[in-house]
Amino acid sequence: MSQHCPSNVPPGPIPIPSARPLCLFSAGWPQPQIWKPSPAVLHLVATSICTLSIHVLTSVQPHPFLFCPCQDLKAEQLLGELQNSSRERRREALRHLVLLASDMTFAQEVISRDGLQRLGTIIEDGDDLGEMLALGLRAFLEFMEHGVVSWETLGIPFVRKVVSYVNMNLMDASVPPLALGLLESVTLSSPAMGQLVKSEVPLDRLLVHLQVMNQQLQTKAMALLTALLQGASPAERKQMLDYLWQRNLRQFIYKNIIHSAVPLGDEMAHHLYVLQALTLGLLEPRMRTPLDPYSQEQREQLQALRQAAFESEGESLGTGLSADRRRSLCAREFRKLGFSNSNPAQDLERVPPGLLALDNMLYFSRHAPSAYSRFVLENSSREDKHECPFARSSIQLTVLLCELLHVGEPCSETAQDFFPMFFSQDQSFHELFCVSIQLLNKTWKEMRATQEDFDKVMQVVREQLARTLALKPTSLELFRTKVNTLTYGEVLRLRQTERLHQEGTLAPPILELREKLKPELLGLIRQQRLLRLCEGTLFRKISSRRRQDKLWFCCLSPNHKVLQYGDVEEGANPPAPESLPEQVAVADIRALLTGKDCPHIREKGSGKQNKDLCELAFSISYDHGEEEAYLNFIAPSKRDFYLWTDGLCALLGSPMGSEQTRLDLEQLLTMETKLRLLELENIPIPEQPPPVPPPPTNFNFCYDCSITEP
């Protein structure tokens, strides 16, 4: 057979590799008969089969260029139809080219037959600015996506013609997105063509396309915009971004794209990420440039930073002083400002952050002057070694923000991780610094940090910022609210929870095991509390003069039925239980009272000393004849208070709810769980139990031992 399926039966015999014998069976024949057909018969059979196949394919697919399964003939016939004078036949051929263009083999056949040139002619002629042009652009894009032909081979007239479709107002809405997509690929692949597109497509025209409420058109316009920005030099990029920001592109993106009712697509999210990265990349030159001590402008900026914090003091002390005295005064004020050196230029020689840290400090002092003055004066006047250095913190915080926001790093080709709040207002980086430096001061106070704890504070601040940025707040105010609720204590709690998750402690099977272990371990804690009551404790009596000048001893009898107590001389050993004169039967105890509910606390009033004793006070009310009496205690320590109140609750059959019981139970549960799981180390524990298989259809699978095998 020929390699390609013919469109009709070829003349001449069809070559047959071999003529195999055929076995014919018939009811009238007693045995199989062997029949060897002649070559003429085989040729007739093959011809009939081929003719029948062509007839079937033609009846199913009426178009003559679709029935053949061979890629080269399909490509040849479709490209031939593009030369047809009938507009409908050409449109039909373009539709099928678009459908088949994703096939790599078919695309190679089309390209090898100059199919791209024929499509390019249709695009350049532009006879039909409607569906024909859209189909031609779509087919051209599909074939170019295979990478067989480089985008750099496209001619300048062709690119300019496509640019004209972007710049003109077309009736067919499907043409501009296709033209924008083609220009994006050209710009990213060829720097020379990218410059041509940049010069031919005005930024205002892209802004017009972005403002059309068509998500596909907006996405393609944003794609071409980011491609042009990526291909521009740093100076051109800054000029382009400044112009776009002046034309309110940021506000439009924030209101009509990010907060659109239509969900944000992955492609648009990627282009917003690229736009954010390129915008933040404008900060890289300042981040890489150290402070020049010989620059008059930078020296004036440092002096403005100092004067904003110590203006009144500097004016009062600096008048009438010599030059050396003024320099000494400035050096002292720079030290108060938080610089590590008397010459602040030495602190800002580090890159990164370089001059970017100075920009942040100046922005904070000018746009939040009250917060800046409060920060500096509050910390510079402290003498307890807990002051937070503003300049040192600002320098390190700028480095931290550059790392979290990937300033100066190349754009990823697939990332979609943009922050909506960066499109909510101008100067987003500096505004974020203003929020972060106040957060640092707040965290510093919560940690009661000193200069030695500086690195620890920065680690906590990094975690606070990273966790809040991961929530993708939509505005800076929302970011401020969320990050301020993430206190130092909350960070510690989250760390503990994550550690437990990593250890598998919070997995459902582990939680179920812990619940099963709780009753046994609570019984162990109850036993320990009762043993502690049996050992007894020395308590101090509170006289009317509030002097703790007398001691008394109380303990629980070994049979847990009687509380025995009595006075003890100071310095004497605890007495034997049987020598104690007073006792209270456990059966007579009515209730346990703590804190302000105790009668001996209510009688003492609300002095400061009594507030301290209130946390250690507890009483038991019991039946004394026909009256209610009280036995009052002041525990020597908080731990003794927990042990005694837990023990008395255990005697009365009440739950032990103290903090000490919770800690002891958690410690015992952790230890017991680890012991139970010791043999399962490095074995993953599933979240759900394995499914129970269905029961068998019968249970006749027992082995009869009475049957002996032969």
C-alpha positions, 0 to 999 in steps of 0.5 A: 500500500502507498504511504499516504491514503489516496483520494481515489483508486490508483491505477495498476495492481496494488503490491501485496507482500505475500499471498497467505492460504485461506482455510474455507470451512463449509458444512457440506465439506467433510474436511477443511479445504485449502484455497490459494487466491491468485494475485488478480483476485487479491488485487480486486479485493484490495481495490474494493476495500479501498473504494468502500473506505473512501466512500464511507469517509466522504459520506461522513465528512463532506469537505474534501480536505478533511476526510483524509487522515494523512497530515501532509495532504490535509495541510496541502488541501487546506492551504490550497483552499486559502487561494480559493476565490470564494470567501466562504471556502477561505473562511472555512479553511481558516476555521479548520486550520485553527482547529488542527493547529495544535497538532505538532505534526500538522503544524510542521506540514503547514510551515514546510509548505509556506503556510505562515507566509500565506497566513501573513499575506491574509493578515497584511492585506486586511481585506476583511477586518472581521472574522477572516482577520481574527481567524488568520491571527489566531491560526498564525499565533497557534502555529508560532507557539510550536517554536518551529519558526522564530519570532525574530524572522517576522518582517517590519511591515508585518509587525506594523500592520499588526500594530495598526490593528491595535491602534484602530477602532475595529468592529470585531472585538476578537481582533484587538486581543489577538493582535495584542497577544501577537505583539507581546510575543514579538516584544518578548522574543526580539529586542529590536522588534520590541523597540518598534512596538514601543515606538508604534503603540502609544501607552495611551492606546494601551490604557484605552484597551485596559478601560474596556470592560472585557477581561480578555482584552484587559489581560492582553493589554496588560501583557503587552504593557508588562512586556514593554516595561520589561524590555525597556531600560531602567531610565525608560521604565521609570519614565513609563511608570511615572507617566502611567501613574500620572494617568491613574493606572494604579487607581484603575487597576485597584478599583476595576480589575482587583475589585472587579465582580469577575474573578481575577484570572491566573494570567492577569494575576501574573501580569499584576505580579510583574507590574508590582515587581517592576515598580518595586525594582525602581527602588533598587538603585537607591538600595544599592547606593551607599551614602556619600559623606561628601554629598551636600544633599545627603548631609542636609537630609541627615541634618533634617532628620536630626532636627525633626527629632531634636529641633527645640533642644538643638536651637536652645543649646546650639546658640552661641556655641563653638563649632566643636561644641556644636559638632559634639552636640550633633554627634550626641543627638545622632546617638540618641537617634539610634545610629551606632556611630557618631558619624551616621554616614558609617551606618548607611555605608552598608548596601543593601539598604544604602540610601533607601533606609535614609529615604524611609526615615525621612518619609516617616519623619515628614509624613508621620511627624507625631509618631516619629517624635514620639518614637524617638523621644520615648526611646532616647530618654530612657535609662533602663537599657530598654530603649529601641534604637530608631536608626538601627531599627530602620536600617535593618527593617528596610533590609527585611522589607526588601527581602520579603518583597523581593526588591531587585530580584528578577521576575518569575515567569510563572509567579502570581503572588502580588499584593493588592494593597500595593495598588491601593495608594502611592508610595506603598513601600514607604507607607509600609515602612511607616506601619512596620517601624511602629510595629517594631517599637510595639513588639520591642515593648511587648518583649521588654527587649534590650540591645542584646535582644535586637536580633530576636525582636527582628525575627519576631517582626519578620514573622509578623510581617510575613504572616500578615502579607500572606493574608493578602490584605486589600488595603494598607489600613487592613494590613495595619489592623491585622499586623497589630493584632498579631502580638508577640504572644500570638506569634508564640502561640502560632509557633507552638501550634505549628510545632504540634502540627509538625509533630503530628500531635494535633492529628485526629488519631492522636487527639482521640488517643489523648482523650482516652488517656485523660481519665487515667492521667487525671486520676493520677493527678488527683492521687498526687494532690491527695498525697500532698494534702496528707503531707500537710502544709504550714500556713501563716495566720493573718492578725488584725494588724495584718502581721504574719506572726503565727503559724499553723499546720493542716493536713489530711488524714491517711484515710482521707476522712478528716482534716487535722490542724493546729498551731505550731511554733515558728522554727519547729518541725511539722507535728505528727497528724495524731498530735493536732488538736483540731479536726474537720470531717470531710463529710461535713464540708459544704463548699470550697471558697476562693479569693474575694468570696472568703470571709477573712478577705471580705473583712480586710477591705481592699488594700494593696496588701489584701489584693496580693493575699486575695490570690492566695486565699481560700476557705472551706465552709463546714457544719459545726453543730447546727451552724456553718463555720469556716476554716480560712487559709492563706497559701504560702505560694501560688503553687501551694494554693493550686495544690490545696484547692485541687486536693479539696476539690478532689475530696468534694468530688468536684473537677480540678480546674486550676492552671497547675492541673492543666499544665500537669495534664498537658505534660503527662499527656505529651509524655504518655503519647510519645511513649505510646507512639515510640514504635511508630517513629517516622511512620506517617499517621493518616488523618482518617482511619482506613476503611473497614472492608465489607464482610465476606459473602459467607464464613465457610473458611474454617479449616477442618483439622480432622481431614487428613491430606493424602 
